[in-house]
């Protein structure tokens, strides 16, 4: 599934889910990194 749906404009991010709190923080870190990268591209 990942090989067929992972694209440059909509990439997959795999997050470890053993600890719910850790998984939530990793998800937010991924979103923040994507937003910062997009802002840097526009500058």
C-alpha distance matrix in Angstrom:
0.0 3.8 5.5 5.4 6.2 8.3 11.8 15.3 16.4 13.5 12.2 10.3 12.9 12.5 15.7 17.5 18.6 21.6 24.1 23.6 26.0 24.4 20.9 22.6 24.5 21.5 19.7 23.0 23.4 20.1 21.2 24.7 23.6 21.6 24.7 27.1 25.3 25.4 29.1 29.9 28.5 30.8 33.9
3.8 0.0 3.8 5.5 5.3 5.5 9.3 12.4 13.9 11.2 9.1 7.1 9.7 9.8 13.3 15.6 17.3 20.4 22.6 22.4 24.3 22.3 19.0 20.7 22.1 18.8 17.3 20.4 20.4 17.1 18.5 21.7 20.3 18.5 21.8 23.9 21.9 22.3 26.0 26.5 25.3 27.9 30.7
5.5 3.8 0.0 3.8 5.8 5.8 8.7 11.9 14.1 12.2 10.3 9.5 12.3 12.7 16.5 18.7 20.7 23.7 26.0 25.9 27.7 25.5 22.4 24.1 25.1 21.7 20.3 23.3 22.9 19.4 20.9 23.8 22.0 20.0 23.4 25.2 22.7 23.1 26.9 27.0 25.4 28.1 31.0
5.4 5.5 3.8 0.0 3.8 6.1 8.3 12.0 13.4 11.6 10.9 10.7 14.1 15.0 18.5 21.0 22.6 25.8 28.0 27.4 29.3 27.5 24.1 25.4 26.7 23.6 21.6 24.4 24.5 20.8 21.7 24.8 23.3 20.8 23.8 26.1 23.7 23.4 27.2 27.8 25.8 28.1 31.3
6.2 5.3 5.8 3.8 0.0 3.8 6.2 10.0 10.6 8.2 8.0 8.0 11.7 13.1 16.5 19.4 20.8 24.3 26.1 25.1 26.8 25.2 21.7 22.5 23.9 21.0 18.7 21.3 21.6 17.9 18.3 21.6 20.4 17.7 20.5 23.0 20.9 20.5 24.2 25.1 23.3 25.4 28.6
8.3 5.5 5.8 6.1 3.8 0.0 3.8 7.0 8.5 6.4 4.9 5.6 9.2 11.2 14.8 17.9 19.9 23.3 24.9 24.2 25.4 23.4 20.1 21.1 21.9 18.7 16.8 19.2 18.9 15.2 16.0 19.0 17.3 14.8 17.9 20.0 17.7 17.7 21.4 22.0 20.3 22.8 25.8
11.8 9.3 8.7 8.3 6.2 3.8 0.0 3.8 5.5 5.1 5.1 7.9 11.2 14.0 17.4 20.7 22.8 26.3 27.5 26.7 27.5 25.5 22.4 22.9 23.4 20.3 18.2 20.0 19.6 15.8 16.0 18.6 16.8 13.8 16.6 18.6 15.9 15.4 19.2 19.6 17.5 19.8 23.0
15.3 12.4 11.9 12.0 10.0 7.0 3.8 0.0 3.8 5.6 5.7 9.3 11.8 15.1 18.1 21.6 24.0 27.4 28.3 27.4 27.8 25.6 22.8 23.0 23.0 19.9 18.1 19.3 18.4 14.7 14.8 16.8 14.6 11.6 14.2 15.7 12.7 12.2 16.0 16.1 13.9 16.4 19.4
16.4 13.9 14.1 13.4 10.6 8.5 5.5 3.8 0.0 3.8 6.2 9.9 12.4 16.0 18.6 22.3 24.2 27.8 28.4 27.0 27.2 25.5 22.6 22.2 22.4 19.8 17.4 18.1 17.8 14.3 13.5 15.6 14.1 10.5 12.4 14.6 12.1 10.7 14.4 15.3 13.1 14.9 18.3
13.5 11.2 12.2 11.6 8.2 6.4 5.1 5.6 3.8 0.0 3.8 6.7 9.6 13.0 15.6 19.2 20.9 24.6 25.2 23.7 24.3 22.8 19.6 19.3 20.0 17.4 14.7 16.0 16.2 12.5 11.9 14.7 13.7 10.4 12.7 15.3 13.4 12.4 16.1 17.4 15.8 17.6 20.9
12.2 9.1 10.3 10.9 8.0 4.9 5.1 5.7 6.2 3.8 0.0 3.8 6.5 9.9 12.8 16.4 18.5 22.0 22.9 21.9 22.6 20.5 17.5 17.9 18.3 15.2 13.1 15.0 14.6 10.8 11.3 14.2 12.5 9.9 13.1 15.2 13.2 13.3 17.0 17.7 16.5 18.9 21.8
10.3 7.1 9.5 10.7 8.0 5.6 7.9 9.3 9.9 6.7 3.8 0.0 3.8 6.4 9.6 13.0 15.0 18.5 19.7 18.9 19.9 17.9 14.6 15.5 16.3 13.2 11.2 13.9 13.8 10.2 11.4 14.6 13.3 11.5 14.8 17.0 15.5 16.0 19.5 20.3 19.6 22.1 24.8
12.9 9.7 12.3 14.1 11.7 9.2 11.2 11.8 12.4 9.6 6.5 3.8 0.0 3.8 6.3 9.9 12.2 15.6 16.5 16.0 16.7 14.4 11.4 12.6 13.0 9.6 8.3 11.2 10.8 7.5 9.7 12.6 11.4 10.7 14.1 15.8 14.8 16.1 19.2 19.9 19.9 22.5 24.8
12.5 9.8 12.7 15.0 13.1 11.2 14.0 15.1 16.0 13.0 9.9 6.4 3.8 0.0 3.8 6.7 9.3 12.5 14.0 14.0 15.3 12.8 9.9 12.1 12.9 9.5 9.0 12.6 12.2 9.8 12.4 15.2 14.2 14.1 17.4 19.0 18.2 19.8 22.7 23.3 23.5 26.2 28.3
15.7 13.3 16.5 18.5 16.5 14.8 17.4 18.1 18.6 15.6 12.8 9.6 6.3 3.8 0.0 3.8 6.2 9.4 10.4 10.4 11.6 9.1 6.2 8.8 9.8 6.7 6.9 10.6 10.6 9.3 12.0 14.5 14.2 14.8 17.7 19.1 19.1 20.8 23.3 24.1 24.9 27.4 29.2
17.5 15.6 18.7 21.0 19.4 17.9 20.7 21.6 22.3 19.2 16.4 13.0 9.9 6.7 3.8 0.0 3.8 6.1 7.8 9.0 10.6 8.0 6.1 9.7 10.7 8.3 9.6 13.0 13.0 12.5 15.3 17.4 17.2 18.2 21.1 22.3 22.4 24.4 26.7 27.3 28.3 30.8 32.6
18.6 17.3 20.7 22.6 20.8 19.9 22.8 24.0 24.2 20.9 18.5 15.0 12.2 9.3 6.2 3.8 0.0 3.8 5.4 6.1 8.8 7.5 5.3 8.7 10.8 9.6 10.2 13.5 14.4 14.3 16.5 18.8 19.2 20.2 22.6 24.1 24.7 26.3 28.5 29.6 30.6 32.8 34.7
21.6 20.4 23.7 25.8 24.3 23.3 26.3 27.4 27.8 24.6 22.0 18.5 15.6 12.5 9.4 6.1 3.8 0.0 3.8 6.5 9.1 8.0 7.6 10.9 12.5 11.9 13.3 16.2 16.9 17.3 19.6 21.6 22.0 23.3 25.7 27.0 27.6 29.5 31.6 32.4 33.7 36.0 37.6
24.1 22.6 26.0 28.0 26.1 24.9 27.5 28.3 28.4 25.2 22.9 19.7 16.5 14.0 10.4 7.8 5.4 3.8 0.0 3.8 5.6 5.3 6.1 8.7 10.1 10.6 12.3 14.4 15.3 16.5 18.6 20.1 21.0 22.7 24.6 25.8 26.9 28.8 30.5 31.5 33.1 35.2 36.6
23.6 22.4 25.9 27.4 25.1 24.2 26.7 27.4 27.0 23.7 21.9 18.9 16.0 14.0 10.4 9.0 6.1 6.5 3.8 0.0 3.8 5.5 5.1 6.2 8.7 9.9 10.5 12.5 14.2 15.4 16.7 18.5 20.0 21.3 22.8 24.4 25.8 27.3 28.9 30.4 31.9 33.7 35.2
26.0 24.3 27.7 29.3 26.8 25.4 27.5 27.8 27.2 24.3 22.6 19.9 16.7 15.3 11.6 10.6 8.8 9.1 5.6 3.8 0.0 3.8 5.4 5.2 6.3 8.7 10.0 10.8 12.4 14.4 15.6 16.6 18.4 20.2 21.4 22.6 24.4 26.1 27.2 28.6 30.6 32.2 33.5
24.4 22.3 25.5 27.5 25.2 23.4 25.5 25.6 25.5 22.8 20.5 17.9 14.4 12.8 9.1 8.0 7.5 8.0 5.3 5.5 3.8 0.0 3.8 5.5 5.2 6.1 8.6 10.0 10.5 12.3 14.4 15.3 16.3 18.4 20.1 20.9 22.4 24.4 25.8 26.7 28.6 30.7 31.8
20.9 19.0 22.4 24.1 21.7 20.1 22.4 22.8 22.6 19.6 17.5 14.6 11.4 9.9 6.2 6.1 5.3 7.6 6.1 5.1 5.4 3.8 0.0 3.8 5.5 5.1 6.1 8.7 9.8 10.6 12.5 14.2 15.3 16.6 18.5 20.0 21.1 22.8 24.5 25.7 27.2 29.2 30.7
22.6 20.7 24.1 25.4 22.5 21.1 22.9 23.0 22.2 19.3 17.9 15.5 12.6 12.1 8.8 9.7 8.7 10.9 8.7 6.2 5.2 5.5 3.8 0.0 3.8 5.5 5.1 6.3 8.6 9.9 10.7 12.3 14.2 15.5 16.7 18.4 20.0 21.4 22.8 24.4 26.0 27.6 29.2
24.5 22.1 25.1 26.7 23.9 21.9 23.4 23.0 22.4 20.0 18.3 16.3 13.0 12.9 9.8 10.7 10.8 12.5 10.1 8.7 6.3 5.2 5.5 3.8 0.0 3.8 5.4 5.1 6.1 8.6 9.9 10.5 12.2 14.3 15.4 16.3 18.2 20.0 21.0 22.3 24.4 26.1 27.2
21.5 18.8 21.7 23.6 21.0 18.7 20.3 19.9 19.8 17.4 15.2 13.2 9.6 9.5 6.7 8.3 9.6 11.9 10.6 9.9 8.7 6.1 5.1 5.5 3.8 0.0 3.8 5.5 5.0 6.2 8.7 9.8 10.4 12.3 14.3 15.2 16.4 18.4 20.0 20.9 22.6 24.7 26.0
19.7 17.3 20.3 21.6 18.7 16.8 18.2 18.1 17.4 14.7 13.1 11.2 8.3 9.0 6.9 9.6 10.2 13.3 12.3 10.5 10.0 8.6 6.1 5.1 5.4 3.8 0.0 3.8 5.4 5.1 6.4 8.7 10.0 10.8 12.6 14.4 15.5 16.8 18.6 20.1 21.4 23.2 25.0
23.0 20.4 23.3 24.4 21.3 19.2 20.0 19.3 18.1 16.0 15.0 13.9 11.2 12.6 10.6 13.0 13.5 16.2 14.4 12.5 10.8 10.0 8.7 6.3 5.1 5.5 3.8 0.0 3.8 5.3 5.1 6.1 8.5 9.9 10.6 12.2 14.1 15.4 16.5 18.3 20.1 21.5 22.9
23.4 20.4 22.9 24.5 21.6 18.9 19.6 18.4 17.8 16.2 14.6 13.8 10.8 12.2 10.6 13.0 14.4 16.9 15.3 14.2 12.4 10.5 9.8 8.6 6.1 5.0 5.4 3.8 0.0 3.8 5.5 5.1 6.1 8.6 9.9 10.5 12.1 14.3 15.3 16.3 18.4 20.3 21.3
20.1 17.1 19.4 20.8 17.9 15.2 15.8 14.7 14.3 12.5 10.8 10.2 7.5 9.8 9.3 12.5 14.3 17.3 16.5 15.4 14.4 12.3 10.6 9.9 8.6 6.2 5.1 5.3 3.8 0.0 3.8 5.5 5.1 6.2 8.7 9.9 10.5 12.4 14.3 15.3 16.6 18.8 20.4
21.2 18.5 20.9 21.7 18.3 16.0 16.0 14.8 13.5 11.9 11.3 11.4 9.7 12.4 12.0 15.3 16.5 19.6 18.6 16.7 15.6 14.4 12.5 10.7 9.9 8.7 6.4 5.1 5.5 3.8 0.0 3.8 5.5 5.1 6.2 8.6 9.9 10.7 12.4 14.3 15.5 17.0 18.9
24.7 21.7 23.8 24.8 21.6 19.0 18.6 16.8 15.6 14.7 14.2 14.6 12.6 15.2 14.5 17.4 18.8 21.6 20.1 18.5 16.6 15.3 14.2 12.3 10.5 9.8 8.7 6.1 5.1 5.5 3.8 0.0 3.8 5.4 5.2 6.1 8.5 9.9 10.6 12.2 14.3 15.7 16.9
23.6 20.3 22.0 23.3 20.4 17.3 16.8 14.6 14.1 13.7 12.5 13.3 11.4 14.2 14.2 17.2 19.2 22.0 21.0 20.0 18.4 16.3 15.3 14.2 12.2 10.4 10.0 8.5 6.1 5.1 5.5 3.8 0.0 3.8 5.5 5.1 6.1 8.6 9.9 10.5 12.3 14.5 15.6
21.6 18.5 20.0 20.8 17.7 14.8 13.8 11.6 10.5 10.4 9.9 11.5 10.7 14.1 14.8 18.2 20.2 23.3 22.7 21.3 20.2 18.4 16.6 15.5 14.3 12.3 10.8 9.9 8.6 6.2 5.1 5.4 3.8 0.0 3.8 5.5 5.1 6.2 8.7 9.9 10.7 12.7 14.7
24.7 21.8 23.4 23.8 20.5 17.9 16.6 14.2 12.4 12.7 13.1 14.8 14.1 17.4 17.7 21.1 22.6 25.7 24.6 22.8 21.4 20.1 18.5 16.7 15.4 14.3 12.6 10.6 9.9 8.7 6.2 5.2 5.5 3.8 0.0 3.8 5.4 5.1 6.2 8.6 10.0 10.9 12.8
27.1 23.9 25.2 26.1 23.0 20.0 18.6 15.7 14.6 15.3 15.2 17.0 15.8 19.0 19.1 22.3 24.1 27.0 25.8 24.4 22.6 20.9 20.0 18.4 16.3 15.2 14.4 12.2 10.5 9.9 8.6 6.1 5.1 5.5 3.8 0.0 3.8 5.4 5.1 6.2 8.7 10.1 10.9
25.3 21.9 22.7 23.7 20.9 17.7 15.9 12.7 12.1 13.4 13.2 15.5 14.8 18.2 19.1 22.4 24.7 27.6 26.9 25.8 24.4 22.4 21.1 20.0 18.2 16.4 15.5 14.1 12.1 10.5 9.9 8.5 6.1 5.1 5.4 3.8 0.0 3.8 5.5 5.1 6.3 8.9 10.2
25.4 22.3 23.1 23.4 20.5 17.7 15.4 12.2 10.7 12.4 13.3 16.0 16.1 19.8 20.8 24.4 26.3 29.5 28.8 27.3 26.1 24.4 22.8 21.4 20.0 18.4 16.8 15.4 14.3 12.4 10.7 9.9 8.6 6.2 5.1 5.4 3.8 0.0 3.8 5.4 5.1 6.5 9.0
29.1 26.0 26.9 27.2 24.2 21.4 19.2 16.0 14.4 16.1 17.0 19.5 19.2 22.7 23.3 26.7 28.5 31.6 30.5 28.9 27.2 25.8 24.5 22.8 21.0 20.0 18.6 16.5 15.3 14.3 12.4 10.6 9.9 8.7 6.2 5.1 5.5 3.8 0.0 3.8 5.4 5.3 6.6
29.9 26.5 27.0 27.8 25.1 22.0 19.6 16.1 15.3 17.4 17.7 20.3 19.9 23.3 24.1 27.3 29.6 32.4 31.5 30.4 28.6 26.7 25.7 24.4 22.3 20.9 20.1 18.3 16.3 15.3 14.3 12.2 10.5 9.9 8.6 6.2 5.1 5.4 3.8 0.0 3.8 5.5 5.4
28.5 25.3 25.4 25.8 23.3 20.3 17.5 13.9 13.1 15.8 16.5 19.6 19.9 23.5 24.9 28.3 30.6 33.7 33.1 31.9 30.6 28.6 27.2 26.0 24.4 22.6 21.4 20.1 18.4 16.6 15.5 14.3 12.3 10.7 10.0 8.7 6.3 5.1 5.4 3.8 0.0 3.8 5.6
30.8 27.9 28.1 28.1 25.4 22.8 19.8 16.4 14.9 17.6 18.9 22.1 22.5 26.2 27.4 30.8 32.8 36.0 35.2 33.7 32.2 30.7 29.2 27.6 26.1 24.7 23.2 21.5 20.3 18.8 17.0 15.7 14.5 12.7 10.9 10.1 8.9 6.5 5.3 5.5 3.8 0.0 3.8
33.9 30.7 31.0 31.3 28.6 25.8 23.0 19.4 18.3 20.9 21.8 24.8 24.8 28.3 29.2 32.6 34.7 37.6 36.6 35.2 33.5 31.8 30.7 29.2 27.2 26.0 25.0 22.9 21.3 20.4 18.9 16.9 15.6 14.7 12.8 10.9 10.2 9.0 6.6 5.4 5.6 3.8 0.0
